[in-house]
Amino acid sequence: MGSLKIDTWMMKAKIEQLLNTPGRRFLFDREKDQLTIEQDGRKIKLSLPSIIARYEEEGEEVIQKICYYVVEGFKAGSASVELSRHDDRVLPIIRAASFPLASKAGEEFMTKQHTAETRIYYAYDLGASYRLVTKEMAAEAKLDVAKLDCLAQQNLLRKENPFKLDHVAGNDFYFVQTNDGYDASRILNHSFLKSLTKDFHGEAVVAVPHQDVLVIADIQNDTGYDILAHMNLQFFAEGLVPITSLPFVYHHGKLEPIFILAKNQPKE
């Protein structure tokens, strides 16, 4: 698929053609190469370079996924949330520490500190999409952060954790990519991390470059760190919801961010 080529204006035109409907508006920021889609006072921003990078590897399916994500995102924005009746729908999600603490309408989200690089938010699952839980929603359901977090963690533990294993240059890389919206969230499942890493031969390193992937690595030599650094940067650049390009050392249930200076390009 690597031979597919498309520029920013062509991608912009493709997306607008697929998403064009009455009541929907498109704004393009040339400096940032960012397309903003507006509907009923809500906005969804798309980074065209990251979409193009994925398109050149995966083809037309990527554009279909993006458009589906936008449509479902607008649906979620208008969906009703009933936390008290459906607390089994609450799940934790990981976002960058720089992610907004409130919506554009000024509604403050329920959050919890995770690491210096990341923060935990809470999602009310709607099936194909979700809404972030606000302080007002939680107050109506009589849930403080501790109770909300407990519910979310319990629901996360019910999710399966399938992974793909790759052996590269004497290192083992495990990838969780179910595309259920909560792949990065599984970094919070310590029983899963503990069971997977207990027999590692090297250093256990985990990464959440974007929402739809969790990388767990058994790094056994310097080349492994180089490979992980390049891999993480690529995932971070291509993700629809980037989180952090920094990986974390996982030791005794704790996460410590590390900066890896990649010296060599990984060998194919």
NUVO-517816 format. One line per 10 residues: their letters; for each residue z, x, y of C-alpha. Coordinates in Angstrom, 2 decimals. Example, Ala and Ser with C-alpha at 12.3 -4.5 7.8 and 13.67 -1.06 7.14 Angstrom:
# residues 2
AS) 7.80:12.30:-4.50 ~ 7.14:13.67:-1.06
***
This chain:
# residues 268
MGSLKIDTWM) 0.00:0.00:0.00 ~ 0.44:3.00:2.31 ~ -3.14:2.69:3.70 ~ -2.49:-0.51:5.70 ~ -2.59:0.16:9.44 ~ -1.82:-2.17:12.33 ~ -0.84:-1.69:15.97 ~ 1.81:-3.44:18.07 ~ -0.56:-5.94:19.68 ~ -2.09:-6.95:16.34
MKAKIEQLLN) 1.37:-7.47:14.82 ~ 2.48:-9.46:17.87 ~ -0.59:-11.70:17.54 ~ -0.04:-12.23:13.80 ~ 3.59:-13.26:14.23 ~ 2.89:-15.53:17.20 ~ 0.06:-17.26:15.32 ~ 2.30:-17.99:12.34 ~ 5.30:-19.11:14.40 ~ 3.57:-20.96:17.23
TPGRRFLFDR) 4.86:-24.51:17.51 ~ 5.71:-26.90:20.39 ~ 9.00:-26.00:22.05 ~ 8.89:-22.35:20.97 ~ 8.28:-19.55:23.48 ~ 7.37:-15.86:23.04 ~ 8.38:-13.00:25.38 ~ 7.19:-9.43:24.88 ~ 8.98:-6.33:26.17 ~ 6.34:-3.57:26.33
EKDQLTIEQD) 8.87:-0.79:26.90 ~ 10.93:-1.62:23.81 ~ 8.01:-3.02:21.75 ~ 10.27:-6.02:21.16 ~ 9.17:-9.62:20.67 ~ 11.68:-12.30:21.66 ~ 11.24:-15.81:20.30 ~ 13.02:-18.65:22.12 ~ 13.72:-22.19:20.93 ~ 16.23:-24.75:22.19
GRKIKLSLPS) 18.05:-22.12:24.24 ~ 18.43:-19.74:21.29 ~ 16.73:-16.37:20.97 ~ 15.68:-14.15:18.07 ~ 14.52:-10.61:18.84 ~ 12.14:-8.67:16.60 ~ 11.53:-4.92:16.74 ~ 7.79:-4.61:16.12 ~ 7.75:-0.88:15.18 ~ 10.20:-1.46:12.32
IIARYEEEGE) 8.17:-4.44:11.09 ~ 4.97:-2.37:11.27 ~ 6.58:0.42:9.23 ~ 7.46:-2.07:6.50 ~ 4.04:-3.75:6.71 ~ 2.26:-0.44:6.12 ~ 4.22:-0.03:2.90 ~ 4.55:-3.60:1.65 ~ 1.67:-5.58:3.21 ~ 1.37:-9.19:4.35
EVIQKICYYV) 4.46:-10.30:2.40 ~ 6.62:-8.61:5.05 ~ 5.20:-10.80:7.84 ~ 5.82:-13.92:5.76 ~ 9.43:-12.80:5.21 ~ 9.93:-12.16:8.94 ~ 8.57:-15.58:9.88 ~ 10.77:-17.24:7.26 ~ 13.77:-15.36:8.66 ~ 12.97:-16.60:12.19
VEGFKAGSAS) 12.49:-20.24:11.15 ~ 15.68:-20.26:9.07 ~ 17.53:-18.52:11.88 ~ 16.70:-21.34:14.30 ~ 17.68:-23.93:11.69 ~ 21.03:-22.19:11.21 ~ 21.69:-22.24:14.93 ~ 21.64:-26.04:14.96 ~ 23.33:-26.61:11.58 ~ 26.82:-28.13:11.48
VELSRHDDRV) 29.72:-26.03:10.21 ~ 32.58:-27.63:8.28 ~ 34.94:-24.80:7.39 ~ 37.81:-26.99:6.27 ~ 35.64:-28.87:3.76 ~ 33.48:-25.97:2.57 ~ 35.61:-22.82:2.73 ~ 33.77:-21.57:-0.38 ~ 30.79:-20.92:1.90 ~ 32.59:-18.27:3.98
LPIIRAASFP) 31.55:-14.67:3.33 ~ 32.11:-11.37:5.14 ~ 29.22:-9.53:6.69 ~ 29.03:-5.99:8.03 ~ 27.60:-5.23:11.46 ~ 27.41:-2.18:13.68 ~ 30.42:-1.63:15.94 ~ 28.02:-2.18:18.87 ~ 27.08:-5.68:17.67 ~ 28.01:-8.39:20.23
LASKAGEEFM) 31.50:-9.87:19.99 ~ 30.25:-13.22:21.31 ~ 27.10:-15.32:21.26 ~ 24.82:-15.53:24.28 ~ 26.46:-18.90:24.97 ~ 29.82:-17.13:25.26 ~ 31.28:-18.24:21.91 ~ 33.54:-15.49:20.57 ~ 33.08:-14.51:16.94 ~ 35.87:-13.99:14.42
TKQHTAETRI) 35.92:-10.26:13.63 ~ 37.99:-7.58:11.95 ~ 37.86:-3.81:12.37 ~ 36.27:-1.98:9.45 ~ 35.42:1.63:10.39 ~ 34.62:3.47:13.62 ~ 30.96:2.66:12.93 ~ 31.22:-0.88:11.56 ~ 32.94:-4.21:12.08 ~ 33.43:-7.23:9.81
YYAYDLGASY) 32.15:-10.62:10.92 ~ 32.31:-13.86:8.94 ~ 29.37:-16.02:7.91 ~ 29.24:-19.70:7.02 ~ 26.56:-19.72:4.33 ~ 23.81:-22.34:4.67 ~ 21.76:-21.33:1.64 ~ 18.68:-19.69:3.14 ~ 20.59:-18.56:6.26 ~ 24.07:-18.56:7.79
RLVTKEMAAE) 25.98:-18.99:11.03 ~ 28.55:-16.54:12.31 ~ 32.02:-18.09:12.42 ~ 33.37:-18.43:15.95 ~ 37.00:-18.57:17.07 ~ 36.52:-22.24:17.94 ~ 35.24:-23.05:14.43 ~ 38.16:-21.21:12.85 ~ 40.70:-22.92:15.12 ~ 39.36:-26.34:14.15
AKLDVAKLDC) 39.88:-25.42:10.48 ~ 43.33:-23.94:11.26 ~ 42.27:-20.50:10.04 ~ 43.43:-17.25:11.60 ~ 41.68:-13.94:10.91 ~ 43.94:-13.08:7.96 ~ 43.31:-16.41:6.18 ~ 39.59:-16.33:6.97 ~ 39.29:-12.76:5.68 ~ 41.15:-13.67:2.48
LAQQNLLRKE) 38.78:-16.59:1.81 ~ 35.72:-14.47:2.55 ~ 36.84:-11.62:0.28 ~ 37.57:-14.05:-2.57 ~ 34.10:-15.56:-2.24 ~ 32.51:-12.11:-2.12 ~ 34.18:-11.16:-5.41 ~ 32.37:-14.07:-7.09 ~ 29.01:-12.49:-6.32 ~ 27.30:-10.36:-8.95
NPFKLDHVAG) 26.54:-6.72:-8.13 ~ 23.27:-5.76:-9.84 ~ 22.00:-2.29:-9.00 ~ 19.07:0.02:-9.58 ~ 19.80:3.65:-10.52 ~ 17.59:6.60:-9.51 ~ 18.17:10.20:-10.66 ~ 16.86:12.65:-8.05 ~ 17.29:16.44:-8.06 ~ 20.54:16.30:-10.04
NDFYFVQTND) 22.02:13.44:-8.02 ~ 22.47:9.77:-8.85 ~ 21.63:7.02:-6.34 ~ 22.61:3.39:-6.94 ~ 20.94:0.66:-4.87 ~ 22.18:-2.91:-4.46 ~ 19.31:-4.98:-3.03 ~ 19.56:-8.62:-4.05 ~ 18.28:-9.84:-0.65 ~ 20.91:-12.58:-0.60
GYDASRILNH) 22.02:-11.59:2.92 ~ 25.22:-9.94:1.67 ~ 24.10:-6.66:0.10 ~ 25.83:-4.49:2.72 ~ 28.90:-6.76:2.44 ~ 29.48:-5.44:-1.06 ~ 30.86:-2.26:0.50 ~ 34.00:-4.43:0.90 ~ 34.23:-5.04:-2.86 ~ 36.57:-2.18:-3.71
SFLKSLTKDF) 36.91:-3.12:-7.38 ~ 33.12:-2.77:-7.70 ~ 33.07:0.58:-5.86 ~ 36.03:1.86:-7.85 ~ 34.55:0.92:-11.23 ~ 31.17:2.45:-10.34 ~ 32.47:5.71:-8.88 ~ 35.33:6.48:-11.32 ~ 33.07:8.56:-13.57 ~ 31.11:10.30:-10.80
HGEAVVAVPH) 30.68:14.06:-11.23 ~ 30.30:14.91:-7.55 ~ 31.28:13.35:-4.22 ~ 31.09:9.56:-3.92 ~ 29.15:8.60:-0.79 ~ 28.22:5.05:0.27 ~ 25.88:3.81:2.98 ~ 24.98:0.52:4.67 ~ 21.93:1.40:6.79 ~ 20.99:-2.26:7.13
QDVLVIADIQ) 22.13:-5.71:6.05 ~ 19.98:-5.90:2.92 ~ 20.96:-2.73:1.09 ~ 24.04:-0.91:-0.17 ~ 23.56:2.68:-1.31 ~ 26.16:4.35:-3.51 ~ 25.51:8.01:-4.33 ~ 26.98:10.56:-6.71 ~ 26.17:13.67:-4.66 ~ 26.33:16.77:-6.84
NDTGYDILAH) 24.51:19.41:-4.72 ~ 23.32:20.14:-1.18 ~ 19.89:18.68:-1.88 ~ 21.58:15.35:-2.57 ~ 22.99:15.25:0.96 ~ 19.52:16.00:2.40 ~ 17.94:13.23:0.34 ~ 20.63:10.75:1.36 ~ 20.28:11.64:5.05 ~ 16.49:11.07:5.06
MNLQFFAEGL) 16.80:7.93:2.96 ~ 19.47:6.45:5.21 ~ 17.49:7.10:8.39 ~ 14.41:5.47:6.88 ~ 16.35:2.40:5.73 ~ 18.04:2.18:9.14 ~ 14.69:2.29:10.97 ~ 13.07:-0.33:8.73 ~ 15.92:-2.84:8.45 ~ 15.74:-6.25:10.11
VPITSLPFVY) 19.46:-6.00:10.87 ~ 20.30:-2.26:11.18 ~ 23.96:-1.30:10.76 ~ 24.55:2.46:10.74 ~ 22.60:5.58:9.80 ~ 25.85:7.41:9.02 ~ 27.03:7.37:5.39 ~ 30.68:7.31:4.31 ~ 32.62:9.40:1.85 ~ 34.46:7.06:-0.51
HHGKLEPIFI) 37.77:8.52:-1.63 ~ 40.82:6.68:-2.97 ~ 39.55:3.36:-1.65 ~ 38.99:4.68:1.89 ~ 35.76:5.22:3.83 ~ 35.27:8.22:6.11 ~ 32.00:8.50:8.08 ~ 30.20:11.82:7.72 ~ 27.33:13.36:9.66 ~ 24.74:15.03:7.47
LAKNQPKE) 22.36:17.47:9.16 ~ 19.32:17.34:6.87 ~ 17.78:20.80:6.69 ~ 14.91:20.15:4.30 ~ 12.43:17.39:3.72 ~ 13.13:15.83:0.31 ~ 10.60:16.74:-2.35 ~ 8.41:13.98:-3.74
***
